[in-house]
């Protein structure tokens, strides 16, 4: 790239960094001002080149080499990279609590990043998978190279993501499945701090400490979070949880289980929900709702360590499910009281928000293409994934902002330069009509990513948003080149 063009591109990036990136990373401290500057510049490059490789995003060898050095620096960890974002999340949660009185939902989930690397030592392994026999070894089991990430995402009850509150990365030195472990030991008797599931407890503690509002937080998790120790930690922290349960625990005096007690519980009401199939065709399902306050006992091997807890068990089961799909059935457990049908439906709606963290992980993998990175060590990969977490949250936030805050001013999410360019693209807007709204600007970005904006189309999703943001970055650079001539 000619020197004049490279200088102009860097200047354009610096101008954009005065916006959300500079604010989001304002409290970053790596103990070296040069690392602080390089971090902000690297986030800037990756934001402008969403979904592209490091060399493509950095544009020249000097910036690419500096990025590689930053990611491999022993002083740089994923905790340092995300520290400022965590503080910004805390500020957004405080602001959200000022405006509304509804709780903040903390969504928990684990995802896996896989890479094609041999040998696996520098990164680690995550799994063993079955496949066709290898042509040389004849083995039908193959080792998967990769990383695990357990993340905790704070969202409002409207679905607006406020940011990450905690993140954990790890790999497995030697994979052992639950069946192999059960032949030697009883997994229920293993201390929780010796299991991978301990990450659920760690993230709950760290998120609660960060947000400093335990009574206003509700932790949401799938079946993997159905851990009795998690219930006790949440009670000790003074916070709340709403989890999908898969364990039929002892209840009451220990002579029966939760399932047996729920069988004797009458249906308290019905609720209709709308489902969408793979072709986005809407269908309706009628759910029968049961809920009951039950004394739940800890596992037999841990009854001396943990006390019984009085929890609410909520079951929602579909009536007359069609034969072409699986019956919809949710079994939830929470420490929150459920006294009416309205409160039960509210808890079901909160749990339905858990899908938001799946979308966040989708943006990480499909939008930022975290699994396409060619970096060859676990440290470098966790560092760049941590940066992608910040970028993915921003894309997700902009997508949901269009659905939850249509009347907000455009400057809430966009820089003046971006607003000016989008204003030129919006055909219906003229100077006499005033500035474009946030919704109009975000829809225009989505159009750049392939959104058609027809009358009956749903609001733009994450895919068209990250495509549109990448195109908007290219348009900005071209506009800067033209105006500089």
Backbone torsions as a table, in degrees:
resi	resn	phi	psi	omega
1	UNK	NA	132.3	176.7
2	UNK	-57.3	150.8	-174.8
3	UNK	-61.1	-41.1	-177.7
4	UNK	-63.4	-40.2	179.1
5	UNK	-66.8	-42.4	-179.2
6	UNK	-62.7	-40.9	179.5
7	UNK	-64.1	-41.6	-179.9
8	UNK	-64.4	-40.0	-179.9
9	UNK	-64.2	-42.0	178.7
10	UNK	-64.1	-40.0	179.3
11	UNK	-63.0	-41.8	178.8
12	UNK	-61.5	-41.4	178.7
13	UNK	-62.8	-42.1	-179.3
14	UNK	-63.0	-36.5	178.4
15	UNK	-64.8	-41.0	-179.6
16	UNK	-69.6	-29.8	-178.9
17	UNK	-68.3	-15.6	176.3
18	UNK	-71.2	-8.6	-179.2
19	UNK	-91.5	-126.9	-171.3
20	UNK	-66.1	-32.6	-177.3
21	UNK	-65.0	-46.0	179.7
22	UNK	-61.9	-39.5	179.5
23	UNK	-69.5	-41.0	-177.8
24	UNK	-67.0	-32.5	-176.3
25	UNK	-104.2	16.9	-173.1
26	UNK	-60.8	-31.9	-176.4
27	UNK	-101.1	13.7	178.6
28	UNK	-66.6	132.0	179.2
29	UNK	-141.0	109.7	178.5
30	UNK	-102.5	4.5	-177.6
31	UNK	80.7	6.8	-179.6
32	UNK	-152.8	120.5	-177.8
33	UNK	-60.6	-31.8	179.2
34	UNK	-65.3	-38.7	177.5
35	UNK	-68.0	-37.5	177.7
36	UNK	-60.3	-45.2	-179.9
37	UNK	-67.2	-42.1	-179.2
38	UNK	-65.0	-38.5	178.6
39	UNK	-60.3	-48.7	-179.9
40	UNK	-63.0	-39.3	179.6
41	UNK	-67.0	-39.4	-180.0
42	UNK	-66.2	-43.4	176.6
43	UNK	-60.1	-39.2	178.2
44	UNK	-60.4	-47.6	179.8
45	UNK	-61.7	-46.6	-177.5
46	UNK	-68.2	-32.3	176.6
47	UNK	-67.6	-40.2	179.7
48	UNK	-74.1	-21.3	179.7
49	UNK	-119.3	48.4	-176.5
50	UNK	-55.4	127.5	176.7
51	UNK	88.1	-0.9	-179.1
52	UNK	-106.6	166.0	-178.9
53	UNK	-70.3	166.3	177.9
54	UNK	-58.3	-48.1	178.6
55	UNK	-59.1	-39.1	179.4
56	UNK	-66.2	-44.0	-178.0
57	UNK	-67.8	-37.6	-176.9
58	UNK	-82.0	-21.7	171.0
59	UNK	77.5	-27.6	178.7
60	UNK	-144.3	168.5	-174.9
61	UNK	-67.9	-35.5	-177.9
62	UNK	-62.3	-48.8	179.5
63	UNK	-69.6	-35.9	178.7
64	UNK	-65.5	-44.7	179.3
65	UNK	-63.9	-40.7	177.8
66	UNK	-63.2	-36.6	177.9
67	UNK	-65.4	-45.5	178.1
68	UNK	-60.2	-41.6	179.5
69	UNK	-65.7	-39.6	178.8
70	UNK	-63.1	-47.0	-176.4
71	UNK	-67.6	-26.4	-179.0
72	UNK	-97.4	-0.7	-179.1
73	UNK	-67.5	129.5	-178.7
74	UNK	-65.4	-21.1	178.5
75	UNK	-78.2	-12.4	-176.0
76	UNK	-102.5	123.2	176.1
77	UNK	-126.3	166.1	178.9
78	UNK	-63.7	-29.3	176.7
79	UNK	-66.0	-41.0	177.4
80	UNK	-65.5	-39.2	-178.2
81	UNK	-65.2	-39.6	-174.9
82	UNK	-92.1	-6.7	-174.9
83	UNK	-57.1	-46.8	-179.0
84	UNK	-67.4	-37.5	177.7
85	UNK	-63.6	-39.6	177.1
86	UNK	-60.1	-42.7	178.5
87	UNK	-64.2	-38.7	177.1
88	UNK	-66.3	-36.9	175.6
89	UNK	-60.8	-44.5	178.5
90	UNK	-58.5	-43.2	179.7
91	UNK	-64.2	-39.8	179.5
92	UNK	-68.5	-35.8	177.2
93	UNK	-64.9	-42.7	177.8
94	UNK	-61.0	-43.7	179.8
95	UNK	-64.8	-40.2	179.6
96	UNK	-66.2	-36.5	179.4
97	UNK	-70.5	-25.6	177.1
98	UNK	-70.8	-38.1	-175.2
99	UNK	-79.7	-37.3	-177.4
100	UNK	-131.9	161.7	-178.9
101	UNK	-102.8	-2.8	-179.5
102	UNK	-71.4	157.0	-176.3
103	UNK	-72.4	166.0	172.8
104	UNK	-98.7	128.3	179.6
105	UNK	-92.7	128.5	177.2
106	UNK	-106.2	107.2	-175.7
107	UNK	-89.7	128.1	-179.3
108	UNK	-113.9	141.4	172.5
109	UNK	-168.3	158.7	178.0
110	UNK	-113.4	138.2	176.3
111	UNK	-131.1	161.8	-175.7
112	UNK	-120.5	134.3	174.3
113	UNK	-109.8	123.2	-177.8
114	UNK	-111.5	146.0	-177.8
115	UNK	-138.4	150.0	176.4
116	UNK	-94.4	94.6	-178.5
117	UNK	-136.7	141.8	171.0
118	UNK	-143.6	131.1	-4.1
119	UNK	-72.3	173.1	-174.2
120	UNK	-92.5	-4.8	-168.6
121	UNK	-59.3	-37.7	-174.1
122	UNK	-74.8	-17.4	179.8
123	UNK	-115.5	-55.2	-177.5
124	UNK	121.4	176.2	-178.3
125	UNK	-122.0	158.3	-179.0
126	UNK	-122.8	-25.2	-170.5
127	UNK	-165.0	168.8	166.5
128	UNK	-119.1	130.4	-178.6
129	UNK	-121.1	152.0	177.2
130	UNK	-89.0	140.9	178.6
131	UNK	-159.7	-174.1	177.3
132	UNK	-62.7	149.6	-179.1
133	UNK	-60.7	137.1	179.3
134	UNK	-67.9	141.3	-173.5
135	UNK	-68.7	-19.4	178.9
136	UNK	-103.5	-51.9	-175.1
137	UNK	-83.9	-23.4	-178.1
138	UNK	76.7	3.7	-178.1
139	UNK	-79.0	145.2	178.1
140	UNK	-102.3	-2.0	177.2
141	UNK	-108.1	135.0	-177.8
142	UNK	-126.5	138.5	179.5
143	UNK	-81.5	135.5	179.2
144	UNK	-101.5	124.6	178.4
145	UNK	-90.0	132.5	178.9
146	UNK	169.0	-166.0	-176.9
147	UNK	-132.9	153.9	169.2
148	UNK	-106.3	146.6	174.0
149	UNK	-134.9	126.4	174.8
150	UNK	-109.1	119.4	-174.0
151	UNK	-121.4	153.6	178.0
152	UNK	-126.5	113.3	-174.3
153	UNK	-109.7	125.1	178.6
154	UNK	-88.0	127.0	178.2
155	UNK	-134.8	156.5	172.8
156	UNK	-81.2	168.5	178.2
157	UNK	-68.3	-12.9	173.5
158	UNK	-86.3	-8.0	178.0
159	UNK	97.8	8.4	-179.9
160	UNK	-81.3	117.3	-179.8
161	UNK	-74.1	125.2	-178.9
162	UNK	-94.4	-13.9	177.3
163	UNK	132.2	171.6	178.4
164	UNK	-79.2	145.0	178.0
165	UNK	-112.4	-19.3	177.9
166	UNK	-166.5	149.4	178.8
167	UNK	-146.0	140.4	175.2
168	UNK	-131.4	137.5	174.7
169	UNK	-118.0	145.6	172.5
170	UNK	-165.0	165.6	173.0
171	UNK	-132.6	173.9	178.2
172	UNK	-110.3	125.7	177.6
173	UNK	-66.4	-42.9	178.1
174	UNK	-143.2	116.0	-174.6
175	UNK	-71.3	131.6	174.5
176	UNK	-132.1	118.4	178.7
177	UNK	-74.6	164.1	-178.0
178	UNK	-63.1	-32.2	178.7
179	UNK	-66.0	-41.6	178.9
180	UNK	-65.7	-38.4	179.4
181	UNK	-68.0	-38.9	-175.4
182	UNK	-67.6	-17.8	177.9
183	UNK	-74.1	-23.4	-176.5
184	UNK	-106.7	-38.1	-176.3
185	UNK	-139.3	163.5	173.4
186	UNK	-89.8	110.5	-175.6
187	UNK	-56.5	-28.7	-178.2
188	UNK	-70.9	-15.4	-179.0
189	UNK	-97.6	-3.0	178.6
190	UNK	-78.0	131.9	177.2
191	UNK	-55.3	141.5	-174.5
192	UNK	-61.8	-31.0	-178.7
193	UNK	-73.7	-2.3	176.1
194	UNK	-105.0	9.2	-179.7
195	UNK	-114.1	157.9	174.9
196	UNK	-64.7	-29.9	-178.8
197	UNK	-65.9	-6.7	176.6
198	UNK	-62.3	-22.0	179.4
199	UNK	-61.8	-29.3	177.3
200	UNK	-63.4	-42.0	-179.3
201	UNK	-70.1	-41.2	-180.0
202	UNK	-63.1	-44.9	-179.5
203	UNK	-65.9	-36.0	178.1
204	UNK	-63.7	-45.4	179.9
205	UNK	-63.5	-46.7	-177.0
206	UNK	-66.4	-40.9	179.2
207	UNK	-64.3	-43.2	179.9
208	UNK	-63.5	-41.4	178.7
209	UNK	-66.2	-40.4	-178.7
210	UNK	-66.2	-48.7	-173.5
211	UNK	-78.4	-23.2	173.2
212	UNK	56.5	23.7	176.8
213	UNK	-136.8	63.7	-173.7
214	UNK	-60.4	-34.2	-176.4
215	UNK	-70.8	-17.9	-178.7
216	UNK	-101.4	2.0	-178.0
217	UNK	-105.2	141.2	174.5
218	UNK	-126.9	120.0	-177.9
219	UNK	-89.4	126.4	-176.1
220	UNK	-111.8	131.9	179.3
221	UNK	-149.8	159.7	178.0
222	UNK	-86.8	-160.6	-175.7
223	UNK	-61.1	-29.2	179.8
224	UNK	-63.3	-17.3	-178.9
225	UNK	-93.6	2.1	-178.0
226	UNK	-76.9	75.6	-174.8
227	UNK	-124.6	124.9	-176.6
228	UNK	-62.4	-36.8	178.2
229	UNK	-61.1	-32.7	177.6
230	UNK	-65.4	-40.0	177.2
231	UNK	-58.7	-43.8	-177.2
232	UNK	-69.4	-39.3	178.5
233	UNK	-64.6	-42.3	178.5
234	UNK	-61.2	-41.1	178.5
235	UNK	-65.2	-40.7	179.6
236	UNK	-67.0	-32.9	-179.8
237	UNK	-81.1	-11.1	-178.9
238	UNK	76.8	21.9	-179.0
239	UNK	-112.8	-176.7	-173.0
240	UNK	-124.7	161.7	179.4
241	UNK	-144.1	154.2	175.4
242	UNK	-143.8	105.5	-169.5
243	UNK	-126.7	153.6	173.9
244	UNK	-87.2	126.0	-173.0
245	UNK	-99.8	146.4	176.8
246	UNK	-131.3	-3.6	-177.8
247	UNK	-105.1	127.6	177.3
248	UNK	-90.0	89.9	-173.9
249	UNK	-82.3	162.0	173.2
250	UNK	-67.7	145.4	-177.2
251	UNK	-135.6	164.3	176.7
252	UNK	63.2	-123.1	-179.8
253	UNK	-88.3	4.2	179.6
254	UNK	93.6	-0.5	-179.5
255	UNK	-89.2	-3.7	179.4
256	UNK	-150.1	175.8	-178.0
257	UNK	-112.8	173.9	178.2
258	UNK	-61.3	-42.9	-177.7
259	UNK	-61.0	-41.0	179.1
260	UNK	-65.6	-37.4	179.6
261	UNK	-71.1	-35.4	179.1
262	UNK	-73.0	-25.2	176.7
263	UNK	-64.6	-31.9	-179.4
264	UNK	-85.5	-0.9	-179.0
265	UNK	-89.3	130.2	179.9
266	UNK	-76.7	158.5	176.8
267	UNK	-68.8	127.7	-176.1
268	UNK	-96.3	-9.0	-179.0
269	UNK	167.3	179.2	-178.8
270	UNK	-129.1	158.3	-178.8
271	UNK	-150.1	133.6	178.3
272	UNK	-100.9	133.8	178.4
273	UNK	-127.1	157.0	178.7
274	UNK	-105.7	128.8	179.1
275	UNK	-114.1	151.8	176.6
276	UNK	-123.1	130.1	179.1
277	UNK	-84.7	-171.4	-177.6
278	UNK	-63.0	-27.5	179.0
279	UNK	-91.8	11.5	179.5
280	UNK	63.8	25.4	176.0
281	UNK	-85.1	128.9	-175.8
282	UNK	-83.8	134.7	172.8
283	UNK	-132.4	161.7	-177.1
284	UNK	-115.3	145.0	178.0
285	UNK	-131.3	140.6	178.4
286	UNK	-105.1	123.5	-176.4
287	UNK	-108.3	136.4	171.4
288	UNK	-93.9	129.8	-172.5
289	UNK	-109.7	129.7	172.2
290	UNK	-125.8	144.4	174.1
291	UNK	-151.5	149.1	-176.5
292	UNK	-160.2	141.6	175.4
293	UNK	-85.7	121.1	-171.2
294	UNK	-131.0	143.4	171.0
295	UNK	-83.5	114.9	-176.3
296	UNK	-103.1	133.2	-178.4
297	UNK	-99.2	148.3	176.7
298	UNK	-70.1	167.4	175.9
299	UNK	-55.5	150.6	-174.9
300	UNK	-56.4	-41.3	-177.8
301	UNK	-72.8	-7.8	-177.3
302	UNK	-125.3	16.0	-176.9
303	UNK	-68.6	-21.1	176.3
304	UNK	-80.9	-15.9	-176.7
305	UNK	-97.1	-30.2	-173.2
306	UNK	-129.2	145.2	-178.9
307	UNK	-85.6	162.5	170.6
308	UNK	-66.3	152.4	-179.3
309	UNK	-127.7	143.3	175.2
310	UNK	-95.8	111.0	-173.9
311	UNK	-126.5	163.8	175.9
312	UNK	-101.1	128.0	175.4
313	UNK	-106.2	128.6	-175.6
314	UNK	-124.5	121.3	178.0
315	UNK	-114.8	133.6	174.0
316	UNK	-128.5	114.1	-174.3
317	UNK	-124.4	134.0	-177.4
318	UNK	-72.8	140.5	177.7
319	UNK	-102.5	132.7	177.4
320	UNK	56.4	54.9	178.1
321	UNK	-69.4	138.9	178.7
322	UNK	-66.6	156.7	-174.8
323	UNK	-72.7	-22.6	-173.3
324	UNK	-80.8	-5.2	178.0
325	UNK	-142.8	164.2	-177.9
326	UNK	-72.3	145.6	179.6
327	UNK	-64.8	134.5	178.7
328	UNK	-80.9	121.8	-178.2
329	UNK	-149.2	123.1	176.9
330	UNK	-118.3	132.3	172.8
331	UNK	-120.7	107.8	-174.3
332	UNK	-112.3	154.4	175.9
333	UNK	-136.3	138.1	-175.5
334	UNK	-151.2	157.2	173.6
335	UNK	-89.0	-7.9	-179.2
336	UNK	-78.3	146.9	177.9
337	UNK	-75.2	144.7	173.5
338	UNK	-128.7	108.0	-174.2
339	UNK	-110.3	-20.6	-176.5
340	UNK	-135.3	167.1	176.9
341	UNK	-61.2	-38.3	179.8
342	UNK	-61.4	-43.0	178.7
343	UNK	-67.0	-35.2	177.9
344	UNK	-64.5	-44.3	178.8
345	UNK	-64.8	-37.3	176.8
346	UNK	-58.7	-43.5	179.6
347	UNK	-67.2	-36.0	176.4
348	UNK	-64.7	-40.5	178.0
349	UNK	-65.3	-38.4	177.9
350	UNK	-64.0	-43.6	-179.7
351	UNK	-66.6	-33.8	178.1
352	UNK	-60.6	-23.4	177.0
353	UNK	-67.3	-14.6	-179.1
354	UNK	-57.9	-25.1	-179.3
355	UNK	-64.6	-18.7	-179.8
356	UNK	-61.9	-35.7	-179.2
357	UNK	-73.0	-27.2	173.3
358	UNK	-65.4	-39.8	176.8
359	UNK	-65.5	-38.0	177.1
360	UNK	-60.6	-44.2	178.6
361	UNK	-67.2	-32.3	176.7
362	UNK	-64.0	-41.8	178.3
363	UNK	-63.5	-39.7	177.8
364	UNK	-57.7	-44.8	-172.5
365	UNK	-88.2	-40.9	-176.7
366	UNK	-92.8	-35.9	-179.6
367	UNK	-82.3	-56.8	179.4
368	UNK	-82.5	-13.1	178.9
369	UNK	54.9	52.3	-178.4
370	UNK	-63.2	-27.9	-178.8
371	UNK	-83.4	-5.5	178.0
372	UNK	-91.7	-3.5	-178.1
373	UNK	-63.0	142.2	-178.9
374	UNK	-97.9	5.9	178.4
375	UNK	-63.2	148.0	-165.9
376	UNK	-116.8	9.4	175.6
377	UNK	-129.9	155.8	-178.9
378	UNK	-63.2	-38.9	-178.9
379	UNK	-60.4	-47.9	-178.2
380	UNK	-65.9	-38.9	-179.6
381	UNK	-67.6	-43.4	178.5
382	UNK	-64.5	-35.2	179.0
383	UNK	-65.5	-44.6	-177.5
384	UNK	-74.2	-32.7	175.7
385	UNK	-64.5	-37.7	177.7
386	UNK	-61.3	-39.8	176.3
387	UNK	-65.9	-43.0	177.6
388	UNK	-60.8	-30.4	177.9
389	UNK	-60.7	-41.8	179.0
390	UNK	-64.6	-45.2	-179.0
391	UNK	-66.3	-42.2	179.9
392	UNK	-63.1	-41.8	177.3
393	UNK	-59.4	-43.5	-177.6
394	UNK	-61.9	-42.1	177.8
395	UNK	-63.0	-45.3	179.6
396	UNK	-62.9	-42.8	180.0
397	UNK	-61.4	-43.9	179.8
398	UNK	-65.3	-37.8	178.8
399	UNK	-63.2	-47.1	-177.5
400	UNK	-76.5	-25.6	177.6
401	UNK	-62.3	-34.9	178.8
402	UNK	-65.0	-24.0	-177.4
403	UNK	-96.0	-24.9	-173.9
404	UNK	-108.5	-15.9	-175.5
405	UNK	-145.6	62.6	-175.1
406	UNK	-65.8	-28.3	-175.3
407	UNK	-89.8	3.4	178.3
408	UNK	-67.5	150.8	175.6
409	UNK	-67.4	152.3	-176.6
410	UNK	-61.2	-30.6	-178.3
411	UNK	-66.9	-10.0	176.8
412	UNK	-60.6	-34.1	-175.3
413	UNK	-125.2	-10.2	-172.3
414	UNK	-128.8	153.7	177.3
415	UNK	-81.2	161.2	177.7
416	UNK	-57.1	-37.3	178.4
417	UNK	-64.4	-42.0	178.5
418	UNK	-65.8	-42.2	179.5
419	UNK	-61.9	-40.9	179.8
420	UNK	-62.0	-43.4	178.9
421	UNK	-66.3	-44.5	-179.1
422	UNK	-66.3	-33.7	177.2
423	UNK	-59.7	-37.9	178.9
424	UNK	-68.3	-29.6	-176.6
425	UNK	-82.4	-25.5	-178.0
426	UNK	-77.5	104.9	-171.2
427	UNK	-65.9	-36.0	-174.9
428	UNK	-75.5	-13.6	-177.6
429	UNK	-94.1	132.8	173.7
430	UNK	-123.8	171.7	179.7
431	UNK	-61.8	-30.6	-179.7
432	UNK	-70.7	-26.2	-179.1
433	UNK	-80.5	-9.3	-179.0
434	UNK	89.3	-179.2	-176.7
435	UNK	-69.1	154.2	178.7
436	UNK	-70.8	148.0	178.3
437	UNK	-79.5	168.2	178.1
438	UNK	-60.5	-43.8	-179.0
439	UNK	-61.2	-42.4	179.7
440	UNK	-64.6	-39.9	180.0
441	UNK	-67.0	-43.7	-178.6
442	UNK	-68.4	-36.4	176.2
443	UNK	-65.3	-38.0	178.2
444	UNK	-65.2	-38.5	175.3
445	UNK	-62.2	-43.3	178.9
446	UNK	-62.2	-35.7	177.4
447	UNK	-62.3	-36.0	176.6
448	UNK	-63.6	-25.0	179.3
449	UNK	-95.3	5.5	176.3
450	UNK	109.4	5.8	178.3
451	UNK	-75.0	132.3	-174.5
452	UNK	-88.6	-23.6	177.3
453	UNK	56.8	41.6	174.7
454	UNK	-75.6	166.1	-172.6
455	UNK	-59.2	-39.0	-176.0
456	UNK	-98.7	6.4	-179.9
457	UNK	-72.7	143.1	174.8
458	UNK	-69.7	169.1	178.1
459	UNK	-58.1	151.6	-178.7
460	UNK	-60.4	145.6	-179.0
461	UNK	-99.5	-173.7	-175.1
462	UNK	-67.1	-36.6	-175.4
463	UNK	-62.2	-50.6	-179.3
464	UNK	-68.5	-25.8	179.0
465	UNK	-69.7	-46.8	-178.7
466	UNK	-71.2	-30.6	173.6
467	UNK	-66.2	-43.5	-179.3
468	UNK	-65.7	-38.3	178.4
469	UNK	-64.6	-37.3	177.5
470	UNK	-64.8	-41.9	178.4
471	UNK	-68.7	-37.2	178.9
472	UNK	-62.3	-36.6	177.2
473	UNK	-62.3	-43.1	178.0
474	UNK	-64.9	-40.0	179.5
475	UNK	-64.1	-40.2	178.1
476	UNK	-60.6	-43.4	179.6
477	UNK	-63.9	-43.5	178.6
478	UNK	-63.3	-39.6	178.8
479	UNK	-65.4	-38.7	179.0
480	UNK	-65.4	-40.4	178.4
481	UNK	-63.1	-42.1	-177.9
482	UNK	-66.8	-44.5	-177.1
483	UNK	-72.3	-21.4	-180.0
484	UNK	-78.9	-16.8	-178.3
485	UNK	-72.4	NA	NA
